[in-house]
Amino acid sequence: SLLGGYLFDNIGRKRSSIIGIVISIASLFVGTFCHHYILLIACRYFLGVGRYLTSTAMYVLTIELVPSKQRNMINGWAGAMWRSAILLPLELGTSLQAGTIC
């Protein structure tokens, strides 16, 4: 949170999100070819840092670009989509494993 706020204020939200994307892609690439679990854990850590920077910057940037009358609607839709992205694969995987689908 402190790192994100500092970067957002000093270099901007768009550049912060680009930095987050670069960190995520680099950590995914290195993590794909690593052979030691310590390096894999470090890559996962930096993947989380990159995703945090990207998601926070894009969320704030979206809210700033939306007119004030429509912010509540956009905020609600963004929250619903985020929750769906988390819960839907979990529910689908649980249903497939239990044998209730197929």
OpenMM code with the backbone's topology and positions (N, CA, C; nanometers):
from openmm import Vec3, app, unit

residues = "SER LEU LEU GLY GLY TYR LEU PHE ASP ASN ILE GLY ARG LYS ARG SER SER ILE ILE GLY ILE VAL ILE SER ILE ALA SER LEU PHE VAL GLY THR PHE CYS HIS HIS TYR ILE LEU LEU ILE ALA CYS ARG TYR PHE LEU GLY VAL GLY ARG TYR LEU THR SER THR ALA MET TYR VAL LEU THR ILE GLU LEU VAL PRO SER LYS GLN ARG ASN MET ILE ASN GLY TRP ALA GLY ALA MET TRP ARG SER ALA ILE LEU LEU PRO LEU GLU LEU GLY THR SER LEU GLN ALA GLY THR ILE CYS".split()
positions = [
    Vec3(0.0815, -0.1189, 0.0000),
    Vec3(0.0000, 0.0000, 0.0000),
    Vec3(0.0865, 0.1261, 0.0000),
    Vec3(0.1889, 0.1267, 0.0803),
    Vec3(0.2758, 0.2438, 0.0850),
    Vec3(0.3544, 0.2595, -0.0444),
    Vec3(0.4032, 0.1501, -0.0986),
    Vec3(0.4774, 0.1555, -0.2237),
    Vec3(0.3875, 0.2023, -0.3380),
    Vec3(0.2664, 0.1500, -0.3442),
    Vec3(0.1741, 0.1893, -0.4496),
    Vec3(0.1378, 0.3369, -0.4420),
    Vec3(0.1062, 0.3867, -0.3239),
    Vec3(0.0734, 0.5282, -0.3095),
    Vec3(0.1889, 0.6187, -0.3467),
    Vec3(0.3076, 0.5797, -0.3075),
    Vec3(0.4265, 0.6581, -0.3413),
    Vec3(0.4477, 0.6629, -0.4926),
    Vec3(0.4379, 0.5467, -0.5569),
    Vec3(0.4565, 0.5420, -0.7018),
    Vec3(0.3455, 0.6165, -0.7755),
    Vec3(0.2223, 0.6017, -0.7299),
    Vec3(0.1106, 0.6684, -0.7963),
    Vec3(0.1278, 0.8194, -0.7929),
    Vec3(0.1704, 0.8711, -0.6792),
    Vec3(0.1852, 1.0151, -0.6650),
    Vec3(0.3056, 1.0698, -0.7403),
    Vec3(0.4137, 0.9945, -0.7443),
    Vec3(0.5367, 1.0460, -0.8042),
    Vec3(0.5503, 1.0206, -0.9541),
    Vec3(0.5095, 0.9056, -1.0025),
    Vec3(0.5287, 0.8780, -1.1449),
    Vec3(0.3975, 0.8623, -1.2206),
    Vec3(0.2857, 0.8592, -1.1521),
    Vec3(0.1563, 0.8492, -1.2181),
    Vec3(0.0993, 0.7089, -1.2160),
    Vec3(-0.0308, 0.7021, -1.2334),
    Vec3(-0.0991, 0.5739, -1.2275),
    Vec3(-0.0737, 0.4888, -1.3508),
    Vec3(-0.0687, 0.5514, -1.4674),
    Vec3(-0.0470, 0.4751, -1.5906),
    Vec3(0.0921, 0.4118, -1.5917),
    Vec3(0.1918, 0.4883, -1.5552),
    Vec3(0.3277, 0.4320, -1.5507),
    Vec3(0.3399, 0.3256, -1.4419),
    Vec3(0.2719, 0.3463, -1.3295),
    Vec3(0.2744, 0.2458, -1.2226),
    Vec3(0.2125, 0.1150, -1.2695),
    Vec3(0.1034, 0.1242, -1.3443),
    Vec3(0.0416, 0.0013, -1.3937),
    Vec3(0.1313, -0.0671, -1.4968),
    Vec3(0.2008, 0.0096, -1.5789),
    Vec3(0.2938, -0.0500, -1.6761),
    Vec3(0.4100, -0.1176, -1.6043),
    Vec3(0.4613, -0.0542, -1.4994),
    Vec3(0.5676, -0.1159, -1.4189),
    Vec3(0.5175, -0.2459, -1.3573),
    Vec3(0.3938, -0.2460, -1.3073),
    Vec3(0.3363, -0.3671, -1.2504),
    Vec3(0.3224, -0.4785, -1.3519),
    Vec3(0.2832, -0.4431, -1.4734),
    Vec3(0.2705, -0.5435, -1.5798),
    Vec3(0.4070, -0.6013, -1.6159),
    Vec3(0.5081, -0.5151, -1.6247),
    Vec3(0.6435, -0.5624, -1.6570),
    Vec3(0.6962, -0.6541, -1.5470),
    Vec3(0.6746, -0.6163, -1.4205),
    Vec3(0.7180, -0.7009, -1.3089),
    Vec3(0.6470, -0.8359, -1.3141),
    Vec3(0.5171, -0.8351, -1.3418),
    Vec3(0.4408, -0.9599, -1.3481),
    Vec3(0.4897, -1.0497, -1.4604),
    Vec3(0.5090, -0.9931, -1.5789),
    Vec3(0.5539, -1.0735, -1.6925),
    Vec3(0.6941, -1.1293, -1.6683),
    Vec3(0.7828, -1.0468, -1.6133),
    Vec3(0.9192, -1.0937, -1.5865),
    Vec3(0.9196, -1.2053, -1.4825),
    Vec3(0.8406, -1.1895, -1.3762),
    Vec3(0.8394, -1.2939, -1.2732),
    Vec3(0.7738, -1.4216, -1.3246),
    Vec3(0.6722, -1.4098, -1.4100),
    Vec3(0.6134, -1.5293, -1.4699),
    Vec3(0.7121, -1.6008, -1.5612),
    Vec3(0.7847, -1.5247, -1.6409),
    Vec3(0.8810, -1.5848, -1.7322),
    Vec3(0.9927, -1.6557, -1.6555),
    Vec3(1.0496, -1.5878, -1.5556),
    Vec3(1.1569, -1.6496, -1.4763),
    Vec3(1.1030, -1.7692, -1.3982),
    Vec3(0.9833, -1.7566, -1.3432),
    Vec3(0.9236, -1.8660, -1.2670),
    Vec3(0.8934, -1.9881, -1.3505),
    Vec3(0.8696, -1.9675, -1.4783),
    Vec3(0.8407, -2.0800, -1.5675),
    Vec3(0.9632, -2.1694, -1.5857),
    Vec3(1.0805, -2.1097, -1.5888),
    Vec3(1.2016, -2.1860, -1.6176),
    Vec3(1.2905, -2.2106, -1.4964),
    Vec3(1.2440, -2.1795, -1.3768),
    Vec3(1.3301, -2.2001, -1.2594),
    Vec3(1.3248, -2.3462, -1.2157),
    Vec3(1.4333, -2.3891, -1.1520),
    Vec3(1.4451, -2.5276, -1.1079),
    Vec3(1.4533, -2.5397, -0.9564),
    Vec3(1.4539, -2.4283, -0.8856),
    Vec3(1.4636, -2.4311, -0.7403),
    Vec3(1.3389, -2.3689, -0.6799),
    Vec3(1.2892, -2.4287, -0.5739),
    Vec3(1.1649, -2.3800, -0.5155),
    Vec3(1.1818, -2.2437, -0.4493),
    Vec3(1.3013, -2.2096, -0.4013),
    Vec3(1.3229, -2.0764, -0.3419),
    Vec3(1.3059, -1.9681, -0.4485),
    Vec3(1.3590, -1.9927, -0.5662),
    Vec3(1.3418, -1.8977, -0.6760),
    Vec3(1.1956, -1.8895, -0.7184),
    Vec3(1.1260, -2.0018, -0.7166),
    Vec3(0.9838, -2.0017, -0.7502),
    Vec3(0.9037, -1.9199, -0.6491),
    Vec3(0.9366, -1.9324, -0.5224),
    Vec3(0.8689, -1.8536, -0.4187),
    Vec3(0.8980, -1.7049, -0.4383),
    Vec3(1.0209, -1.6704, -0.4713),
    Vec3(1.0554, -1.5297, -0.4964),
    Vec3(0.9801, -1.4775, -0.6190),
    Vec3(0.9698, -1.5586, -0.7228),
    Vec3(0.8952, -1.5164, -0.8417),
    Vec3(0.7481, -1.4964, -0.8097),
    Vec3(0.6924, -1.5829, -0.7274),
    Vec3(0.5519, -1.5670, -0.6870),
    Vec3(0.5324, -1.4395, -0.6053),
    Vec3(0.6289, -1.4063, -0.5222),
    Vec3(0.6220, -1.2827, -0.4445),
    Vec3(0.6185, -1.1617, -0.5372),
    Vec3(0.7100, -1.1582, -0.6334),
    Vec3(0.7142, -1.0445, -0.7255),
    Vec3(0.5938, -1.0427, -0.8196),
    Vec3(0.5379, -1.1582, -0.8484),
    Vec3(0.4142, -1.1621, -0.9245),
    Vec3(0.3022, -1.0934, -0.8463),
    Vec3(0.2970, -1.1182, -0.7171),
    Vec3(0.1984, -1.0520, -0.6334),
    Vec3(0.2186, -0.9019, -0.6268),
    Vec3(0.3437, -0.8592, -0.6186),
    Vec3(0.3736, -0.7151, -0.6163),
    Vec3(0.3298, -0.6504, -0.7476),
    Vec3(0.3611, -0.7139, -0.8587),
    Vec3(0.3224, -0.6598, -0.9886),
    Vec3(0.1717, -0.6554, -1.0069),
    Vec3(0.1044, -0.7595, -0.9649),
    Vec3(-0.0416, -0.7620, -0.9767),
    Vec3(-0.1054, -0.6586, -0.8861),
    Vec3(-0.0481, -0.6388, -0.7681),
    Vec3(-0.1006, -0.5360, -0.6779),
    Vec3(-0.0891, -0.3981, -0.7414),
    Vec3(0.0284, -0.3667, -0.7945),
    Vec3(0.0476, -0.2359, -0.8579),
    Vec3(-0.0482, -0.2159, -0.9743),
    Vec3(-0.0631, -0.3173, -1.0567),
    Vec3(-0.1491, -0.3056, -1.1739),
    Vec3(-0.2953, -0.2907, -1.1344),
    Vec3(-0.3437, -0.3784, -1.0483),
    Vec3(-0.4863, -0.3752, -1.0161),
    Vec3(-0.5249, -0.2493, -0.9402),
    Vec3(-0.4417, -0.2051, -0.8472),
    Vec3(-0.4737, -0.0849, -0.7714),
    Vec3(-0.4692, 0.0382, -0.8599),
    Vec3(-0.3676, 0.0488, -0.9433),
    Vec3(-0.3559, 0.1662, -1.0300),
    Vec3(-0.4697, 0.1713, -1.1309),
    Vec3(-0.5053, 0.0591, -1.1889),
    Vec3(-0.6126, 0.0589, -1.2880),
    Vec3(-0.7474, 0.0882, -1.2238),
    Vec3(-0.7702, 0.0384, -1.1037),
    Vec3(-0.8956, 0.0662, -1.0331),
    Vec3(-0.9091, 0.2158, -1.0058),
    Vec3(-0.8051, 0.2769, -0.9510),
    Vec3(-0.8093, 0.4196, -0.9200),
    Vec3(-0.8193, 0.5019, -1.0482),
    Vec3(-0.7479, 0.4630, -1.1505),
    Vec3(-0.7525, 0.5348, -1.2777),
    Vec3(-0.8927, 0.5273, -1.3392),
    Vec3(-0.9565, 0.4121, -1.3308),
    Vec3(-1.0929, 0.3976, -1.3822),
    Vec3(-1.1904, 0.4858, -1.3060),
    Vec3(-1.1802, 0.4872, -1.1744),
    Vec3(-1.2698, 0.5691, -1.0931),
    Vec3(-1.2479, 0.7171, -1.1228),
    Vec3(-1.1252, 0.7581, -1.1480),
    Vec3(-1.0989, 0.8980, -1.1783),
    Vec3(-1.1541, 0.9390, -1.3144),
    Vec3(-1.1581, 0.8478, -1.4100),
    Vec3(-1.2040, 0.8805, -1.5444),
    Vec3(-1.3555, 0.8778, -1.5590),
    Vec3(-1.4251, 0.8091, -1.4690),
    Vec3(-1.5706, 0.7982, -1.4764),
    Vec3(-1.6338, 0.9236, -1.4166),
    Vec3(-1.7377, 0.9763, -1.4802),
    Vec3(-1.8070, 1.0919, -1.4216),
    Vec3(-1.8631, 1.0587, -1.2837),
    Vec3(-1.8723, 1.1591, -1.1980),
    Vec3(-1.9085, 1.1366, -1.0576),
    Vec3(-2.0474, 1.0752, -1.0406),
    Vec3(-2.1403, 1.1002, -1.1312),
    Vec3(-2.2747, 1.0432, -1.1187),
    Vec3(-2.2766, 0.8925, -1.1423),
    Vec3(-2.1801, 0.8415, -1.2152),
    Vec3(-2.1791, 0.6996, -1.2497),
    Vec3(-2.0769, 0.6190, -1.1716),
    Vec3(-2.0091, 0.6806, -1.0772),
    Vec3(-1.9032, 0.6082, -1.0036),
    Vec3(-1.9569, 0.4933, -0.9206),
    Vec3(-2.0719, 0.5125, -0.8567),
    Vec3(-2.1265, 0.4047, -0.7748),
    Vec3(-2.1612, 0.2827, -0.8592),
    Vec3(-2.2187, 0.3065, -0.9780),
    Vec3(-2.2534, 0.1954, -1.0656),
    Vec3(-2.1277, 0.1218, -1.1127),
    Vec3(-2.0268, 0.1963, -1.1555),
    Vec3(-1.9023, 0.1344, -1.2016),
    Vec3(-1.8328, 0.0615, -1.0876),
    Vec3(-1.8343, 0.1214, -0.9701),
    Vec3(-1.7731, 0.0589, -0.8527),
    Vec3(-1.8440, -0.0725, -0.8196),
    Vec3(-1.9765, -0.0727, -0.8282),
    Vec3(-2.0522, -0.1952, -0.8022),
    Vec3(-2.0241, -0.3031, -0.9046),
    Vec3(-2.0213, -0.2663, -1.0331),
    Vec3(-1.9920, -0.3629, -1.1378),
    Vec3(-1.8502, -0.4169, -1.1259),
    Vec3(-1.7556, -0.3308, -1.0937),
    Vec3(-1.6171, -0.3767, -1.0787),
    Vec3(-1.6062, -0.4754, -0.9628),
    Vec3(-1.6723, -0.4464, -0.8527),
    Vec3(-1.6719, -0.5387, -0.7389),
    Vec3(-1.7379, -0.6711, -0.7720),
    Vec3(-1.8485, -0.6662, -0.8460),
    Vec3(-1.9178, -0.7889, -0.8838),
    Vec3(-1.8322, -0.8739, -0.9779),
    Vec3(-1.7659, -0.8097, -1.0733),
    Vec3(-1.6809, -0.8841, -1.1663),
    Vec3(-1.5609, -0.9453, -1.0941),
    Vec3(-1.5036, -0.8708, -0.9999),
    Vec3(-1.3895, -0.9227, -0.9256),
    Vec3(-1.4308, -1.0439, -0.8428),
    Vec3(-1.5447, -1.0331, -0.7746),
    Vec3(-1.5914, -1.1465, -0.6943),
    Vec3(-1.6260, -1.2659, -0.7821),
    Vec3(-1.6849, -1.2402, -0.8982),
    Vec3(-1.7167, -1.3492, -0.9907),
    Vec3(-1.5906, -1.4180, -1.0407),
    Vec3(-1.4870, -1.3398, -1.0676),
    Vec3(-1.3612, -1.3970, -1.1156),
    Vec3(-1.2960, -1.4839, -1.0093),
    Vec3(-1.3212, -1.4545, -0.8830),
    Vec3(-1.2655, -1.5357, -0.7745),
    Vec3(-1.3533, -1.6574, -0.7470),
    Vec3(-1.4830, -1.6377, -0.7371),
    Vec3(-1.5712, -1.7443, -0.6895),
    Vec3(-1.6167, -1.8417, -0.7981),
    Vec3(-1.6330, -1.7952, -0.9204),
    Vec3(-1.6829, -1.8829, -1.0257),
    Vec3(-1.5884, -2.0000, -1.0548),
    Vec3(-1.4581, -1.9781, -1.0733),
    Vec3(-1.3696, -2.0944, -1.0934),
    Vec3(-1.3650, -2.1875, -0.9727),
    Vec3(-1.3751, -2.1314, -0.8535),
    Vec3(-1.3763, -2.2138, -0.7331),
    Vec3(-1.5004, -2.3033, -0.7301),
    Vec3(-1.6159, -2.2447, -0.7598),
    Vec3(-1.7400, -2.3219, -0.7625),
    Vec3(-1.7399, -2.4250, -0.8748),
    Vec3(-1.6901, -2.3879, -0.9905),
    Vec3(-1.6842, -2.4803, -1.1034),
    Vec3(-1.5918, -2.5984, -1.0733),
    Vec3(-1.4760, -2.5691, -1.0154),
    Vec3(-1.3829, -2.6759, -0.9796),
    Vec3(-1.4389, -2.7688, -0.8742),
    Vec3(-1.5089, -2.7121, -0.7754),
    Vec3(-1.5705, -2.7942, -0.6710),
    Vec3(-1.6797, -2.8824, -0.7290),
    Vec3(-1.7601, -2.8261, -0.8202),
    Vec3(-1.8673, -2.9042, -0.8820),
    Vec3(-1.8123, -3.0149, -0.9702),
    Vec3(-1.7067, -2.9863, -1.0438),
    Vec3(-1.6452, -3.0890, -1.1284),
    Vec3(-1.5841, -3.2001, -1.0451),
    Vec3(-1.5226, -3.1637, -0.9342),
    Vec3(-1.4585, -3.2634, -0.8491),
    Vec3(-1.5632, -3.3509, -0.7797),
    Vec3(-1.6761, -3.2890, -0.7422),
    Vec3(-1.7809, -3.3646, -0.6740),
    Vec3(-1.8604, -3.4506, -0.7712),
    Vec3(-1.8488, -3.4224, -0.8995),
    Vec3(-1.9199, -3.5012, -0.9992),
    Vec3(-2.0606, -3.4531, -1.0259),
    Vec3(-2.0949, -3.3328, -0.9807),
    Vec3(-2.2298, -3.2816, -1.0055),
    Vec3(-2.2445, -3.2240, -1.1462),
    Vec3(-2.1329, -3.1943, -1.2119),
    Vec3(-2.1347, -3.1526, -1.3510),
    Vec3(-2.0678, -3.2619, -1.4315),
    Vec3(-2.1299, -3.3068, -1.5372),
    Vec3(-2.0799, -3.4142, -1.6247),
    Vec3(-2.0942, -3.5476, -1.5601),
] * unit.nanometer
topology = app.Topology()
chain = topology.addChain("A")
for resn in residues:
    res = topology.addResidue(resn, chain)
    for name in ("N", "CA", "C"):
        topology.addAtom(name, app.Element.getBySymbol(name[0]), res)
